[in-house]
Amino acid sequence: MSQHTNAGLFLLEKVSPLFPIARLCGVLPYSDEFSLSESWFKYSILLVSSVVVGVNGFRAVYLVYSASDFLNEGFNTALYIIQSLLNDVCLISHVIQLLFQRDKLRTILERLKTLDTIWLKYTTIFSKRLTGFGLLWVAISQIAILVTDSTTYEKMIRFTYSTTYVFFYMIVMEFCCCLELVRNHLTALTIDLSPVESKLQNKIFSHYDLLKLGKKINDFFSLQLLIICMRCTINIVCQIFFLLQFLKNSKWGVEMILVLAFLVGDCFMELLILLCIAASCSETSAKAARFSEQLYQTMNKNKNLFSYVELQLYVTLNKGVQFNACGFFNIGYPLVTSVLAAATTYLVILVQFSTSGALKKQLGKSNTTFIQ
């Protein structure tokens, strides 16, 4: 077995169970040697497309046979449908990127398995804990839906939402884990800096390659990140709105406590996803900048190193990496506060629309009674 294959197998062992589950869900088509696999690529396109078409077809058929339930639920049901469709849009965007950014994905996979394997122990903790936590939340949410006294239509919408949520969550974790691998190697480069000129040159070349790898990861996931941020914002607004509606119309009891726990947990889960993405991007950018700072300090302590043009130029350029969502906005810690501010604004608008609709309905009933 070649050294290249051994590196791929070692990487897969360390990122288990995240990448194997992602491959099974069709969001990461790699071979056993951690290279782009044509057979798994076809499987990914077929599976994700089938899930999206099947789930939406099921919703459409159910909607036709339960039109009365839909009309009775009205505004709240429309919000449930929007939430469900956002997961589908994210999956469709991932399929588009798989089709049109295949070369970038191939480069990413080939480069990831050549990274320093010593630092993969941190990735192991990351992939196991966060993957398990997300899948556990899906199971808990399904149990909460089944035991509550919600309408059949509402249960069906939530069930289809949870089905596509698993695929969506794998995309998020796949992106974060790729950045985790890059970030760990950037840490290794920074720690291993030494005042030897030949070693420093190798380090800056490795650093520059890692920055390019980070840029490629951003380019491949850029469309998905845009949809994910939009989805999390809308879901936070909807879940808080449902929470307010439920507190207004329900009496205290076991069912109310379960629903409240589910809605609050869902909000925290959306925030966790946003925070995980923002933290991964911010920390990776910080690690890249830290290398340049440490390189300057090393050169400043050894003045003779300034005579080497390549080192001096690299320090002057201060190479770094920034992550964005299709160029619309940068992704980092400030994104979380921006989303919360936007969610508050839209929540106020949503409550006003709901109150206005309820008031019109009440006035309509009053007018009918008066005429009678």
MIZAVEX-901362 format. One record per residue (C-alpha): residue number from 1; residue in three letters; chain; y, x, z. Coordinates in Angstrom, 1 decimal, always signed. Layout:
<atoms>
i:aa:ch:py:px:pz
NUM:ALA:A:Y:X:Z
...
</atoms>
This chain:
<atoms>
i:aa:ch:py:px:pz
1:MET:A:+0.0:+0.0:+0.0
2:SER:A:+3.4:+1.4:-1.0
3:GLN:A:+6.2:+2.3:+1.5
4:HIS:A:+8.3:-0.4:-0.2
5:THR:A:+5.7:-3.0:+0.5
6:ASN:A:+5.3:-1.8:+4.1
7:ALA:A:+9.0:-2.2:+4.6
8:GLY:A:+8.9:-5.8:+3.3
9:LEU:A:+6.0:-6.7:+5.6
10:PHE:A:+7.6:-5.2:+8.6
11:LEU:A:+10.8:-7.1:+7.9
12:LEU:A:+8.9:-10.4:+7.6
13:GLU:A:+7.1:-9.7:+10.9
14:LYS:A:+10.4:-9.2:+12.7
15:VAL:A:+12.2:-12.3:+11.2
16:SER:A:+9.3:-14.6:+11.9
17:PRO:A:+9.2:-17.6:+12.2
18:LEU:A:+12.6:-18.2:+10.5
19:PHE:A:+12.0:-16.8:+7.0
20:PRO:A:+8.4:-18.2:+6.7
21:ILE:A:+9.6:-21.7:+7.6
22:ALA:A:+12.6:-21.3:+5.2
23:ARG:A:+10.2:-20.4:+2.4
24:LEU:A:+7.9:-23.3:+3.3
25:CYS:A:+11.0:-25.6:+3.2
26:GLY:A:+11.9:-24.2:-0.2
27:VAL:A:+15.2:-22.6:+0.7
28:LEU:A:+14.1:-18.9:+0.4
29:PRO:A:+11.7:-18.1:-2.5
30:TYR:A:+10.3:-14.7:-1.6
31:SER:A:+6.9:-13.0:-2.1
32:ASP:A:+4.8:-11.4:+0.6
33:GLU:A:+6.5:-8.1:-0.1
34:PHE:A:+9.9:-9.7:+0.4
35:SER:A:+11.0:-9.8:-3.2
36:LEU:A:+12.1:-12.7:-5.3
37:SER:A:+9.0:-14.6:-6.3
38:GLU:A:+9.0:-16.7:-9.5
39:SER:A:+6.2:-19.0:-8.2
40:TRP:A:+8.0:-19.6:-4.9
41:PHE:A:+11.2:-20.0:-6.9
42:LYS:A:+9.7:-22.9:-8.9
43:TYR:A:+8.2:-24.3:-5.7
44:SER:A:+11.7:-24.3:-4.1
45:ILE:A:+13.4:-26.1:-7.0
46:LEU:A:+10.6:-28.7:-7.2
47:LEU:A:+10.4:-29.3:-3.4
48:VAL:A:+14.1:-29.5:-2.7
49:SER:A:+14.7:-31.7:-5.7
50:SER:A:+11.8:-34.0:-4.8
51:VAL:A:+13.1:-34.4:-1.2
52:VAL:A:+16.6:-35.2:-2.3
53:VAL:A:+15.5:-37.7:-5.0
54:GLY:A:+12.7:-39.2:-2.8
55:VAL:A:+14.9:-39.7:+0.3
56:ASN:A:+17.8:-41.2:-1.7
57:GLY:A:+15.4:-43.4:-3.7
58:PHE:A:+13.9:-44.6:-0.5
59:ARG:A:+17.4:-45.4:+0.9
60:ALA:A:+18.3:-47.2:-2.3
61:VAL:A:+15.2:-49.4:-2.3
62:TYR:A:+15.5:-50.2:+1.4
63:LEU:A:+19.2:-51.1:+0.8
64:VAL:A:+18.2:-53.5:-1.9
65:TYR:A:+15.7:-55.3:+0.3
66:SER:A:+17.9:-55.2:+3.4
67:ALA:A:+21.3:-56.0:+1.9
68:SER:A:+22.0:-58.5:+4.7
69:ASP:A:+21.5:-55.8:+7.4
70:PHE:A:+23.8:-53.5:+5.5
71:LEU:A:+26.6:-56.2:+5.2
72:ASN:A:+26.2:-57.0:+8.9
73:GLU:A:+26.5:-53.4:+10.0
74:GLY:A:+29.4:-52.9:+7.6
75:PHE:A:+31.7:-50.0:+8.5
76:ASN:A:+29.3:-48.2:+10.9
77:THR:A:+26.4:-48.2:+8.3
78:ALA:A:+28.8:-46.8:+5.6
79:LEU:A:+29.4:-43.9:+8.0
80:TYR:A:+25.7:-43.3:+8.6
81:ILE:A:+25.2:-43.2:+4.8
82:ILE:A:+28.0:-40.7:+4.4
83:GLN:A:+26.4:-38.5:+7.1
84:SER:A:+23.0:-38.6:+5.4
85:LEU:A:+24.4:-37.8:+1.9
86:LEU:A:+26.2:-34.7:+3.2
87:ASN:A:+22.8:-33.1:+4.0
88:ASP:A:+21.7:-33.9:+0.5
89:VAL:A:+24.8:-32.4:-1.1
90:CYS:A:+24.2:-29.2:+0.9
91:LEU:A:+20.6:-29.0:-0.5
92:ILE:A:+21.8:-29.7:-4.0
93:SER:A:+24.4:-26.9:-3.7
94:HIS:A:+21.6:-24.5:-2.5
95:VAL:A:+19.5:-25.5:-5.6
96:ILE:A:+22.5:-24.8:-7.8
97:GLN:A:+23.0:-21.4:-6.3
98:LEU:A:+19.3:-20.6:-6.6
99:LEU:A:+19.5:-21.4:-10.3
100:PHE:A:+22.7:-19.7:-11.2
101:GLN:A:+22.8:-16.8:-8.6
102:ARG:A:+19.2:-15.7:-8.9
103:ASP:A:+20.1:-12.1:-9.6
104:LYS:A:+22.2:-11.9:-6.5
105:LEU:A:+19.4:-13.3:-4.4
106:ARG:A:+17.0:-10.7:-5.8
107:THR:A:+19.4:-7.9:-4.9
108:ILE:A:+19.9:-9.3:-1.4
109:LEU:A:+16.1:-9.4:-0.8
110:GLU:A:+15.5:-6.0:-2.2
111:ARG:A:+18.3:-4.5:-0.1
112:LEU:A:+17.5:-6.2:+3.1
113:LYS:A:+14.0:-4.7:+3.4
114:THR:A:+15.4:-1.2:+3.1
115:LEU:A:+17.6:-1.5:+6.2
116:ASP:A:+16.9:+0.5:+9.3
117:THR:A:+13.9:-1.2:+10.9
118:ILE:A:+14.6:+0.1:+14.4
119:TRP:A:+17.4:-2.4:+14.8
120:LEU:A:+15.4:-5.4:+13.8
121:LYS:A:+14.5:-6.2:+17.4
122:TYR:A:+17.8:-8.0:+17.9
123:THR:A:+17.1:-10.1:+14.8
124:THR:A:+13.7:-11.1:+16.2
125:ILE:A:+15.4:-12.6:+19.3
126:PHE:A:+17.9:-14.4:+17.0
127:SER:A:+15.5:-15.8:+14.6
128:LYS:A:+13.0:-17.1:+17.2
129:ARG:A:+15.4:-18.6:+19.7
130:LEU:A:+17.8:-20.4:+17.3
131:THR:A:+15.1:-21.6:+14.9
132:GLY:A:+13.1:-23.0:+17.8
133:PHE:A:+16.1:-24.7:+19.3
134:GLY:A:+17.1:-26.4:+16.1
135:LEU:A:+13.7:-27.7:+15.3
136:LEU:A:+13.3:-28.9:+19.0
137:TRP:A:+16.5:-30.8:+18.7
138:VAL:A:+15.2:-32.6:+15.6
139:ALA:A:+12.1:-33.7:+17.5
140:ILE:A:+14.1:-34.9:+20.5
141:SER:A:+16.6:-36.9:+18.3
142:GLN:A:+13.7:-38.6:+16.6
143:ILE:A:+12.2:-39.7:+19.9
144:ALA:A:+15.7:-40.9:+21.1
145:ILE:A:+16.0:-43.0:+17.9
146:LEU:A:+12.6:-44.6:+18.3
147:VAL:A:+13.0:-45.7:+22.0
148:THR:A:+16.5:-47.2:+21.5
149:ASP:A:+17.0:-50.8:+20.5
150:SER:A:+18.9:-50.1:+17.3
151:THR:A:+18.5:-52.0:+14.1
152:THR:A:+15.7:-51.2:+11.6
153:TYR:A:+18.2:-50.1:+9.0
154:GLU:A:+19.9:-47.7:+11.4
155:LYS:A:+16.6:-46.2:+12.4
156:MET:A:+15.7:-45.7:+8.7
157:ILE:A:+19.0:-44.0:+7.9
158:ARG:A:+18.6:-41.7:+11.0
159:PHE:A:+15.1:-40.8:+10.0
160:THR:A:+16.0:-39.8:+6.4
161:TYR:A:+19.0:-37.9:+7.9
162:SER:A:+16.6:-35.9:+10.2
163:THR:A:+14.2:-35.2:+7.3
164:THR:A:+16.9:-33.4:+5.2
165:TYR:A:+18.4:-31.9:+8.4
166:VAL:A:+15.5:-29.6:+8.8
167:PHE:A:+16.1:-28.1:+5.3
168:PHE:A:+19.9:-28.0:+6.0
169:TYR:A:+19.3:-26.1:+9.3
170:MET:A:+17.1:-23.6:+7.5
171:ILE:A:+19.9:-22.7:+5.1
172:VAL:A:+22.3:-22.1:+8.0
173:MET:A:+19.9:-19.9:+9.9
174:GLU:A:+18.9:-18.0:+6.7
175:PHE:A:+22.6:-17.1:+6.1
176:CYS:A:+23.1:-16.1:+9.8
177:CYS:A:+20.0:-14.1:+9.9
178:CYS:A:+20.9:-12.1:+6.8
179:LEU:A:+24.2:-11.2:+8.3
180:GLU:A:+22.4:-10.3:+11.6
181:LEU:A:+20.4:-7.7:+9.7
182:VAL:A:+23.6:-6.3:+8.1
183:ARG:A:+25.4:-6.3:+11.4
184:ASN:A:+22.6:-4.5:+13.2
185:HIS:A:+22.5:-1.7:+10.6
186:LEU:A:+26.3:-1.4:+10.8
187:THR:A:+25.9:-0.9:+14.6
188:ALA:A:+23.3:+1.8:+13.9
189:LEU:A:+25.7:+3.6:+11.5
190:THR:A:+28.5:+3.6:+14.0
191:ILE:A:+26.4:+4.9:+16.8
192:ASP:A:+24.9:+7.7:+14.7
193:LEU:A:+28.3:+9.1:+13.5
194:SER:A:+28.5:+12.9:+14.0
195:PRO:A:+31.1:+15.5:+13.0
196:VAL:A:+28.9:+17.0:+10.4
197:GLU:A:+30.5:+16.6:+6.9
198:SER:A:+27.3:+16.1:+4.9
199:LYS:A:+26.0:+13.5:+7.3
200:LEU:A:+29.4:+11.7:+7.4
201:GLN:A:+29.3:+11.4:+3.6
202:ASN:A:+25.9:+9.8:+3.7
203:LYS:A:+27.2:+7.4:+6.4
204:ILE:A:+30.2:+6.3:+4.4
205:PHE:A:+28.0:+5.7:+1.3
206:SER:A:+25.6:+3.6:+3.5
207:HIS:A:+28.6:+1.8:+5.0
208:TYR:A:+30.0:+0.9:+1.6
209:ASP:A:+26.6:-0.3:+0.4
210:LEU:A:+26.3:-2.6:+3.4
211:LEU:A:+29.8:-4.0:+2.7
212:LYS:A:+28.7:-4.8:-0.9
213:LEU:A:+25.5:-6.4:+0.5
214:GLY:A:+27.6:-8.5:+2.8
215:LYS:A:+29.8:-9.5:-0.1
216:LYS:A:+26.7:-10.5:-2.1
217:ILE:A:+25.4:-12.6:+0.7
218:ASN:A:+28.8:-14.3:+1.0
219:ASP:A:+28.9:-15.0:-2.8
220:PHE:A:+25.4:-16.5:-2.8
221:PHE:A:+26.1:-18.8:+0.2
222:SER:A:+29.7:-19.5:-0.6
223:LEU:A:+29.2:-23.0:-2.0
224:GLN:A:+26.8:-23.9:+0.8
225:LEU:A:+29.3:-22.7:+3.4
226:LEU:A:+32.0:-24.9:+2.0
227:ILE:A:+29.7:-28.0:+2.1
228:ILE:A:+28.4:-27.1:+5.6
229:CYS:A:+31.9:-26.8:+7.1
230:MET:A:+32.9:-30.2:+5.5
231:ARG:A:+29.7:-31.7:+6.8
232:CYS:A:+30.1:-30.5:+10.3
233:THR:A:+33.7:-31.7:+10.4
234:ILE:A:+32.8:-35.2:+9.2
235:ASN:A:+29.7:-35.4:+11.5
236:ILE:A:+31.7:-34.5:+14.6
237:VAL:A:+34.3:-37.2:+13.7
238:CYS:A:+31.6:-39.8:+13.1
239:GLN:A:+29.5:-39.0:+16.2
240:ILE:A:+32.6:-39.2:+18.5
241:PHE:A:+33.6:-42.5:+16.8
242:PHE:A:+30.1:-43.9:+17.3
243:LEU:A:+30.3:-42.7:+20.9
244:LEU:A:+33.5:-44.6:+21.5
245:GLN:A:+32.2:-47.7:+19.8
246:PHE:A:+29.0:-47.6:+21.9
247:LEU:A:+31.0:-47.2:+25.2
248:LYS:A:+33.1:-50.1:+24.2
249:ASN:A:+30.4:-52.6:+23.3
250:SER:A:+27.4:-51.6:+25.5
251:LYS:A:+26.4:-52.1:+29.1
252:TRP:A:+25.1:-49.3:+31.4
253:GLY:A:+21.4:-48.9:+31.4
254:VAL:A:+18.6:-46.5:+30.3
255:GLU:A:+19.1:-47.2:+26.6
256:MET:A:+22.8:-46.5:+26.9
257:ILE:A:+22.2:-43.2:+28.7
258:LEU:A:+19.7:-42.1:+26.0
259:VAL:A:+22.1:-43.0:+23.2
260:LEU:A:+25.0:-41.2:+24.9
261:ALA:A:+22.9:-38.1:+25.4
262:PHE:A:+21.9:-38.2:+21.7
263:LEU:A:+25.5:-38.6:+20.5
264:VAL:A:+26.9:-36.0:+22.8
265:GLY:A:+24.0:-33.6:+21.9
266:ASP:A:+24.6:-34.2:+18.2
267:CYS:A:+28.3:-33.3:+18.6
268:PHE:A:+27.4:-30.1:+20.4
269:MET:A:+24.7:-29.3:+17.8
270:GLU:A:+27.3:-29.5:+15.0
271:LEU:A:+29.7:-27.3:+17.0
272:LEU:A:+26.9:-24.8:+17.6
273:ILE:A:+26.2:-24.6:+13.9
274:LEU:A:+29.9:-24.0:+13.2
275:LEU:A:+30.1:-21.5:+16.0
276:CYS:A:+27.0:-19.7:+14.8
277:ILE:A:+28.4:-19.3:+11.3
278:ALA:A:+31.8:-18.3:+12.5
279:ALA:A:+30.4:-15.8:+15.0
280:SER:A:+28.1:-14.2:+12.4
281:CYS:A:+30.9:-13.7:+10.0
282:SER:A:+33.5:-12.5:+12.6
283:GLU:A:+31.1:-10.2:+14.3
284:THR:A:+29.9:-8.7:+11.0
285:SER:A:+33.6:-8.1:+9.9
286:ALA:A:+34.3:-6.5:+13.3
287:LYS:A:+31.3:-4.2:+13.1
288:ALA:A:+32.4:-3.1:+9.7
289:ALA:A:+35.9:-2.4:+11.0
290:ARG:A:+34.5:-0.6:+14.0
291:PHE:A:+32.8:+1.9:+11.8
292:SER:A:+36.1:+2.8:+10.1
293:GLU:A:+37.8:+3.2:+13.6
294:GLN:A:+35.0:+5.4:+14.9
295:LEU:A:+35.1:+7.5:+11.7
296:TYR:A:+38.8:+8.1:+12.2
297:GLN:A:+38.4:+9.0:+15.8
298:THR:A:+35.6:+11.5:+14.9
299:MET:A:+37.8:+13.1:+12.2
300:ASN:A:+40.8:+13.1:+14.5
301:LYS:A:+38.7:+15.2:+17.1
302:ASN:A:+37.6:+17.5:+14.3
303:LYS:A:+40.7:+18.3:+12.2
304:ASN:A:+38.8:+20.3:+9.7
305:LEU:A:+37.2:+17.1:+8.4
306:PHE:A:+40.5:+16.0:+7.0
307:SER:A:+40.2:+18.7:+4.3
308:TYR:A:+37.4:+16.7:+2.7
309:VAL:A:+39.0:+14.3:+0.2
310:GLU:A:+36.3:+11.7:+0.2
311:LEU:A:+36.3:+11.2:+4.0
312:GLN:A:+40.1:+11.1:+4.1
313:LEU:A:+40.3:+8.6:+1.3
314:TYR:A:+37.6:+6.4:+2.9
315:VAL:A:+39.5:+6.3:+6.2
316:THR:A:+42.8:+5.6:+4.5
317:LEU:A:+41.3:+2.7:+2.5
318:ASN:A:+39.8:+1.2:+5.7
319:LYS:A:+37.0:-0.7:+3.9
320:GLY:A:+36.0:-4.0:+5.4
321:VAL:A:+34.5:-7.3:+4.5
322:GLN:A:+35.8:-10.9:+4.9
323:PHE:A:+33.8:-14.0:+4.5
324:ASN:A:+35.1:-17.2:+2.9
325:ALA:A:+33.9:-20.5:+1.5
326:CYS:A:+34.5:-20.4:-2.2
327:GLY:A:+37.9:-18.8:-1.6
328:PHE:A:+39.3:-22.0:+0.0
329:PHE:A:+39.4:-20.6:+3.6
330:ASN:A:+38.2:-17.6:+5.6
331:ILE:A:+35.3:-18.1:+7.9
332:GLY:A:+35.7:-16.8:+11.5
333:TYR:A:+36.4:-17.9:+15.0
334:PRO:A:+39.7:-19.6:+14.1
335:LEU:A:+37.7:-22.0:+11.8
336:VAL:A:+36.2:-23.7:+14.9
337:THR:A:+39.6:-24.5:+16.4
338:SER:A:+40.8:-25.7:+13.0
339:VAL:A:+37.8:-28.0:+12.6
340:LEU:A:+38.4:-29.5:+16.1
341:ALA:A:+42.0:-30.1:+15.3
342:ALA:A:+41.2:-31.7:+12.0
343:ALA:A:+38.4:-33.8:+13.6
344:THR:A:+40.9:-35.1:+16.2
345:THR:A:+43.3:-36.2:+13.5
346:TYR:A:+40.7:-38.0:+11.4
347:LEU:A:+39.2:-39.6:+14.5
348:VAL:A:+42.5:-41.2:+15.3
349:ILE:A:+42.7:-42.5:+11.7
350:LEU:A:+39.1:-43.8:+11.8
351:VAL:A:+39.8:-45.7:+15.1
352:GLN:A:+42.9:-47.3:+13.6
353:PHE:A:+40.9:-48.4:+10.5
354:SER:A:+38.2:-49.9:+12.7
355:THR:A:+40.7:-51.6:+15.0
356:SER:A:+42.6:-53.0:+12.0
357:GLY:A:+39.3:-54.4:+10.5
358:ALA:A:+38.2:-56.0:+13.8
359:LEU:A:+41.7:-57.5:+14.2
360:LYS:A:+41.6:-59.0:+10.7
361:LYS:A:+38.2:-60.5:+11.3
362:GLN:A:+39.3:-62.0:+14.6
363:LEU:A:+42.4:-63.5:+13.0
364:GLY:A:+40.3:-64.9:+10.2
365:LYS:A:+38.0:-66.7:+12.7
366:SER:A:+41.0:-68.0:+14.6
367:ASN:A:+42.6:-69.4:+11.4
368:THR:A:+39.3:-71.1:+10.4
369:THR:A:+39.0:-72.7:+13.9
370:PHE:A:+42.6:-73.9:+13.7
371:ILE:A:+42.1:-75.5:+10.2
372:GLN:A:+39.0:-77.2:+11.4
</atoms>
